[in-house]
């Protein structure tokens, strides 16, 4: 009798262990099924794409701003160069006029 009681306890413990293993396996299957669910997978991919696109749009905005700033700086530098060139031309004309007067004076 004692031996059959021990055997019954062992069988019960084994069934409890099997039930636990079955619950764990079912949970794993459910997790896998959710991961492979087309709607869940599509949502996950869409979230990743949105984050990826958002990050790259931020980079593009920064690049556009830098390009705009560079264009403005180039425009200002060209205007400054034009003014400097005009000043040099005016100074050259003034020096040529002075040289002509000096030559005319020396020729007298």
C-alpha positions, 0 to 999 in steps of 0.5 A: 500500500505504501509503495502505491501511495508513493507511486501515486505521489510520483505520478502526481508530481510528474503530471504537475511538471508536465502541466507546467511544461505544457503551459510554458510551451503554450506561452512560447507558441502564443508569443511566436504566433503574435510575433508572426501575426501579419497585423502585429508584424506590419505594425512593428515594421511601420513603427520602425519605418516611421522612426527611420524616416523621421530620423532621416528627415531630420538629417535632411532638414539640417542639411538643407539649413546648412546649404541655405546658410552656405548660400547666404554666406557665399552671396555675402562674400561675393558682394564683399568681393565685388565691393573690394574689386570696385574699390581697387578699380577706383584706387587704380584710376585715382593712382593713374590720374596722379601719375598722369599729373606727375608726368605732365608736371615733369614734362614742363 
